[in-house]
Every structure is written in C-alpha cells, then in structure tokens.
Amino acid sequence: MCRHLAFLGPPTSLADLLLAPEHGLLTQSWAPRHQRNGLMNADGFGAGWYAPGHAVPARYRRAVPMWADSSFADVARVTTSTAVLAAVRSATPGTTPDEAAAAPYTDGRWLFSHNGRVDGWPRSVETLAASLPPVRLLGLEARVDSALLWALVQERLAAGSSAPEALAAVVQDVSARTTGRFNLLLTDGTTIAATAAGDTLCWRRDGSGTVVASEPSDDGPGWHCVPDGSVLTATREHVHVGPIASARTGHASAQDGAAQDSAAASRSSSSSVL
C-alpha cells in the first residue's frame, strides 16, 4: 500500500504540506492512522510540483523512506507551489525497489499516483498490458503495477477522456480481471481527480486550499470521507464526488461541483465528515 496527497491552493511550501502537519505524509511513512493494509510506507517516496511559468511539473523521488532523506527536508523548506502531488510507497511484492517505481509518475503536465496493489501481478493483467501500443509499454518507468495502471490511464487521456473518466475506466477494466486496491490520484496542476477503490480517501477545502489525501494530516475540522467505489473531481473552488460507474459514462463529470462545502456533501450523501 501507499499514502498519497494532492493539493491546489495559494503558494504553499512542500514542508508545510508534507512535513509539518502532525499526521502529514512524513508521519504516514512510518505511522499511518487509517491505512487498511500494511504498517509502514518505507519503500520510497516522491513529490511533484508546478513552478510559475512552467506547465511541466518538477519531480523529486527517492528509493529510501522520506524520514531518511535529509536533503528533501531542505528542498521542501524552500520550495513553494500552488499545486502538488506527493506519495510515500509500500511496495507490492514482486515489483522493483528503485526510485523509478516511486510516485508520482509524469507525462507532460500530468502527475499520477496509485495507492493500492494489483492482485496476481503481473499475470492477472496480461490482457490489459497486451492492449496497449508497444510504445506505451516500452515507456513504462518501472516494472510495477502502478506504472502499468498509469500507462492505461495515459492511453485513456490520449483518446480524449477527461481525468475522472480515465481513472474510472481503468479501475473498472482492471477490476473486471482481478482483485486489488485501486485508489488512483491524478492532477494537471489545475484539477485533481481521484478514485476510492479499496482504501481510504478524504478531502478538505478551505481558505488554505483543496487537499485530497489518503487520510487526514491533522485532527482539524473540515475533512470528509469519500465512499468506496467513488470518483472525486476537485478544483480550488469545488469538490464533486460520484459513483465510478457514472464517471466512466461522463455523467459525473457533467454535473456541477455539488460538494462545494460540507453541507452540500452531506446532501449528496457522497461524503461524510470524519
């Protein structure tokens, strides 16, 4: 398993987002509170962020635990961004251990992370892998289930699917072939899309920005649970949560961001306060 987080908001340092919170991603690397499988996330980490004037995000990844990399603490202290995606990794058995296997994965303006595992990897998804163009398979960053899921998402995006449609379609395609946990997280720096499919996902939107994460980074108010089997779409102003099946057909993405605040989220019954 893994833990991941995406942020949209005013310029904020990586340290304030990932290291400073009492139960932030740094702490989740050794003591996650809501992780359903596994005890630690010590098989690497990564962070991607968008700098002013650059559509393509920067990325920092290591194969060591986040707490073991003192250089990242310095980088995080002086790096600010309005959009961030970061993750700490617990490796799926049988996958490669190097930093290329650590999220986030990138393609142009996109950043992607997978919290979960594909059961029976790699044989269980051979048919899906075979459906990809050879250039997509040759471009896999690492021999891991997460990298294959990213390739499948990339193919959907290239075909014209929206971010939530692409994530929902891949979750359904993989779920039709095997079991597993498929919490996917994707951003282009202006919108966040995420699925809750087998593990925890939550969100908070306030004056400090919009955060979508595997679990709350603090005990403050405003956090909402995302029901399993859901896809989330978020901007700085709106958060919408709906069923994965609806997102694949485009119904969810066509709806207005009804979950803009906690009252709307309660009315939609798509989210609940932690």
Stockholm file with secondary structure:
# STOCKHOLM 1.0

chainA/1-274         MCRHLAFLGPPTSLADLLLAPEHGLLTQSWAPRHQRNGLMNADGFGAGWYAPGHAVPARYRRAVPMWADSSFADVARVTTSTAVLAAVRSATPGTTPDEAAAAPYTDGRWLFSHNGRVDGWPRSVETLAASLPPVRLLGLEARVDSALLWALVQERLAAGSSAPEALAAVVQDVSARTTGRFNLLLTDGTTIAATAAGDTLCWRRDGSGTVVASEPSDDGPGWHCVPDGSVLTATREHVHVGPIASARTGHASAQDGAAQDSAAASRSSSSSVL
#=GR chainA/1-274 SS CEEEEEEEEEEEEHIIIIISSTTSHHHHTTCCSSCSSCSCCCSCEEEEECCTTCSSCEEEEESSCGGGCHHHHHHHHHCEEEEEEEEEECCCTTSCCSGGGSSCEEETTEEEEEEEEETTTTGGGHHHHHHSCHHHHHTCSSSSHHHHHHHHHHHHHHTTCCHHHHHHHHHHHHHTTCCEEEEEEEECSSCEEEEESSSCCEEEEETTEEEEESSCSSSCSCCEECCTTEEEEECSSCEEEEEHHHHHTTHHHHSCCTTSSHHHHHHHTSCEEC
#=GC SS_cons         CEEEEEEEEEEEEHIIIIISSTTSHHHHTTCCSSCSSCSCCCSCEEEEECCTTCSSCEEEEESSCGGGCHHHHHHHHHCEEEEEEEEEECCCTTSCCSGGGSSCEEETTEEEEEEEEETTTTGGGHHHHHHSCHHHHHTCSSSSHHHHHHHHHHHHHHTTCCHHHHHHHHHHHHHTTCCEEEEEEEECSSCEEEEESSSCCEEEEETTEEEEESSCSSSCSCCEECCTTEEEEECSSCEEEEEHHHHHTTHHHHSCCTTSSHHHHHHHTSCEEC
//
